[in-house]
Amino acid sequence: MFRWLLLVFALALVALGSLTAFKSPDWAPWKLAVLAGEYGHWVALAPLVVAALAWRSRGAVVALPGATVLVCALAFGLFLKPVTEAALLAGALPEKLEKQFGRVEIARAPFSLTALFGGGVEPVPVETIKYSGELALDFYRAPRAGAAPRPCVILVHGGGWDSGNRAEIVHFNHWLAGRGYAVASIDYRLAPKFLWPAQRDDVLAAIAFLKSHEAALGIDATRLVLLGRSAGGQIAEVVGYTANDPALRGVIALYAPSDMTFAYVNAREDDVIKSPTLMRQYLGGTPDNARENYESASALPRVAPSTPPTLLLHGENDTLVWHRHGVRLDGRLAESGVPHVFVSLPWATHAFEFNLHGPGGQLTTFAVEWFLAAVTK
């Protein structure tokens, strides 16, 4: 019985590890793919232990324990797949970033094995400030070596436009502040109570607030960068591409939809997040009866030679926002001659940067640090 249990456990590990090679099915919790992809180097210890137990229990009959060991070897390889692929991507990433944004000195490699087992992030002081009515932002004040005002990253959270808040992945904000950037992580009005373009207007209000309080906040309001995740990435892209504000030095979008009509016509009513419902309640209907909102909420058709430099990151196994959005926006930015880099992660799903020390987290922080240094200098 014990041997059979070990085989079943080994097969379960293969199923989990397969999420580094295939998209998570709609019926499965997609966050398991984050576990497999960004913590797989830790989880890889489990198949080693199971294989050792199976081999010790082999007795005179080795067929079943031997099969378990082979299954564990497959699971081990799947869990280390992101590490291998991240190392390969890291080799070309600095050259890619330098070609588009210019040379920057970063005091670390894009990816390292030792960093996989790194510790936490040193927190910085955080102030909660109301910036428009009851809407608030959390301001992460960068440690200041001198009196010079700091560039500011305006962070727009995800959540399908009807949920989420400014406390999303706060350790990333502390990391940014530790690199010398002020961070304003903002809330915005949510659907279905508030339709687009209320969310765009809220980001613009936050920008205006930061500009009018730059002295008190110790920021340089001529050096602002928008960073958005998922739904927040869509908002950040549109604001950055339409505001015509020279203070917005760049846009960073992580796993964001860039063409809302394209997103709607390629979505399924029964997908993992019921995305057509999310879009209808956010944009006030379908592309047929709310076309103006779908068009104004799409960054891709807004791309022009004057579009701010852009950094895109997306996982190829993303089940929530199709990786094709990043591919299409990458192509449009290239056609318009906009400085940009698209970092496509073969193993990754949504929220791949949650573990800053994981394969996705290391590549993300390196690319973001390079981009910010280049566009805010």
N, C-alpha and C positions, 0 to 999 in steps of 0.2 A: 504493500500500500504506500509506504514511504517513497519508494522509487517512482511510483505513478504521480504522487503529489509533486515531486521535484520536476518531473517532465511537464506537468500542467503549469507549474510556476514558470518554467523556462519558456514555454509557449506564450504565456502572458507577457513575459519580458520582450519576446520578439514582437508581439503585437504593439507594445508601447514603443519599442525602438523603430518600428516601421513608420511611425509618424515623422521620422526624419527623412523619409524617402517618399512618402505619399501624403496627400491631404487628409486631414482628419475627416471621417464621415460625419454627416449632419447629425446623426444620432449620438455621437460621442462627445464628451466634454472637450472642447477645443484646447483648453488650457493644459491638457495632458501633453499636447504637442510642444508647449513651452517647456514643460518638465523634461521631455525627451531631448529637445534640441538644445536647450540652454543650461541644463543641469545633467545632461547625459554622461559627462565625464565623471560625475559622482555616482550616478545610477549604474554605470558600467561595472562597479564593484559587485553588484548583486549577481549577475550571471557567472562571475568568477567563483563566488561562494557556492552557488548552486552546482556548478560543474564539479567543484572539489568534493562536495557532499555526495553527489551522484557517483563519482568515481570511487570514493571510499566505500560505498554501499554495494559495489558491483558483485562481490562474491564470485561464485563459479559461472554466473551468467552475466555477460557484459553487454548484451544487445540493448536492453532498455537503458542502463546507465550510459552506454556509449552514445545512444541517440540523444540523450539529455545533454551530454557534453557538446555534441555537434550543434544542437539548438542554442545552447548558451554561447557558443562561439559566434553564431550568427547575430545574436542579440548584442554581444560585446562589440562587434563590428558596426552595427547600426548606431549604437550609442556614441561611438567615436567618429562616426561619419561627419558630424558638424565640425569637430575639431580639425579633421583633415581638410575639409573644404574651406574652413576659415583660414587655415594656414596658406592654402593656395591663393585665395583672394587677397590676403594681406601682402603677398609679394608684389602684386601689381597696383595696389591701392595708392601708395604715395605718388607714384608717377602719374597716375590718373588724376589725382587731386591737384598736383602741381601744374599739369598741362592746362587745366581749366581755371584754376584760381590763383596760381602763382606759388612761389616757393615759401614754405613756412617751416620753422624749426619746431619739431615736436620731440620732447625728451623721452620718448618711449617708442617701442615698435607697435605697429597696428595690431599685432596679435602675438601672444607668447603663451607657452604651456604653463609657466610658473604663475602667470597672472590669473589663470583659471581658478586658482585656489586662494585668491586674494581676500582681504578683509573688507570691512565696511567703509563708509564714507564719513568724513568728519562733518558734522552738522554746522550750519551757520545760523545767525539770528534770522528769524522770520517775523514779519509784521503783517497783520491783516488790515487792509485799508479798503474802505468803500470808494469806488471810483465813479459810479453812476447810479444814483438812486440806492437801491438795496444791493446792487451787484458789487461784489468784493473781489479783490485780488490779494494773493499772498506774495509779499515782496521779500525776496532772499537777498540780503545785503552782502555783497562780495567783500571779503577781507581786503582792506586797502593798504598797500605798501606805502603809498604816498597820498597826495591830495588830488591826484588826477581823477576826474569823473570816469566812471566805468561804462562800457557799452552795456546795453540791456537786451536780454532775450525775453520776448513776450511769448508765453507758453499757452497754447489753446488745447484744452483736454478733449479726449474722445468720449465715446459713449452712445453712438448711434443717434445723436442730436436730441434724444429724449431723456438722457441720463448722464451720469458722470459728473465730476466736479474738479475743482482746482487742486485737490489733494492727490491727484493721479501720479503714481510713481515718483514720490517726493524725493527719494534718494538721488534720482537723476538731477533734480533741481539743486540739491546740495552739492552734487559733483560739479555742476556748471558754475555755481558760485565759488567753489573752491578753485576753479580755473581762472577766476578773476572777472567773471561776468555777473552783473546784477540780473536777477530773474524776477519777472512779474508773471505769476501763474494765475490766470483769470477765470472767473466764472462768466457765463453768458446765459441769456434766456433760452429756455428749452422748449422744444416741440412736445406735444401738439398745441400747447397753450399759445406759443409764439411761433409764427411762421417766418421763414426766410423772407426778407433780408434782416430780420431783427438781430440775428447772430453777427452778421457782418457789421451792423451799426454798433453793436456792443464792443467789438474789437476796435473799431475806429474810435469809440469813446475812451477806451483804455489807452490807446495811443495818445489821444489828446490830453488825457489826465497825466500821463507820464511826462509829456513835454512841458506841461504847465507846472509840474512839481519837480523838475529835474534837479534843482539846487538842493532841495530838502532831501531828496533821495540819493544824491551823490552820483547821478548818472549823466551820461552825455546823450542827450535826446536827439542828436544828429547821427547816432550809431545804434540803430534798433534792428533787431532780427526777429522775424516771426517763426515760431516752431510749433507745429501741430501734429497730433497723432490721430490717425483714423478719421473720424468725423471732424475733429479739430484741424486735421491736415487739410481737409477740403476748404474749411473756412479760412485758414491761414493762406493757402494758395490764392484764393480769390481776392482776399484783401490785399495781399502783396502785389498781385498782378493788376489790380484796378485802382489802387489808391493814388498812384502817380505822386508818391511822396519820396523825395530823395533821402529822407531820414531812414527809410526802410532799406537797409543795405543788402538783405537777403532773405530767402525763405527756405525753411527746412520742413519737409513733409515726410512723415513716417507712415507707410502703408495707408495712403489716403486715396479716396476716389476723386478723380480729376474731371470726369465727364458724367454728369448726373443722368442725362438721357441714355447714354451708353450703359450706365450702371443699371438703370431701370429695365431696359429692354432685354438685358442679359441676366436678370435676376429671376429667381423662382419664389413663388409665394410660400413654399414650405422649406426654404433654406434655413440654415442654422439660426439666423437672427431675424428671419421674416423681413428681409431687407425691402421688398416692395412696400410693405406697410410703413416701415420707418420713413421711406422717401415720400410717400403720399402725405403723411402727417407732418412732415418737415417742410415740404414744398407746396402743400395745398392742393394736391391732386396728382394726376398722371401727366406725362409729357403732352398728352393731347389737350387737356383742359387747364394746365398750369405751365404752359410752355415757357413763358417769360421767366418764371422762377427757375425752371430747370436750366435755362440758358445762362441766366445771371449767376447761378450757383456753380457753374462749371468753369474751371480754370483753363482747361485745354484750349478752348477757342479764344481765350484772352491773351494767349502768348503772342508777344511781339518782340522786335529787337531791343526794346527798352525794358523788357521784363527783368526784374532783379535776379542776380545769380541765385541758383537753386540747387539744393542738395536733396535728393530723393533716396529713400531706403525702403525696400519692400522684400518680403519673403515669398519665394516661389510656391510654397505650400500653404499660403494664406487662404483660409476658408471663409473669412469674413469680408474681405475686400480683395477682389480679383487682382492678382499680380499684373494683369494686362493693363491696368490703369497706369502703373509706373512705366511700363514699356511704351505705351502710346504717348505719354507726356514727355518722356525722354526723347522720343523721335521728333515731337513738335518743337521742343526746345532746341534740338540740334538744327532743325530746318531754319529756325529764326536766328541762329548764331548766339544764343544766350549761354553764357558760361554756366555749366551745370555738370553734375555727376550723378549717375544712377547706380546705387549699390544694390545689386540683386543677390539675395542670399538663398542658395539652392535648398537648404534644409528647413528654412524658417517659416513660422506662421506669424500671426498677430503678436504684438507685444514682445518681440524677440529681444528688446533692449532691457527687459525687466531685470535680468541678472547682468549688472554692469561688467562682471568678470567672465561671463559666458562667451561663447564664440560670437553671437550676435551683438552682445553688449560691448565687447572689446572693439569690434570693427565700427560700431556706431559711434562710440565715444571718440575714437581716433578721427573718424571722418568729420564729426561735428566740431571737434576742437580745431582741426585744420581749417574747416570752412569759416568758423567764427573769427579765427585769427586773421584769415585772408581778407574777409569782407569788411571787418571793422577796424582795420589798421589805419 
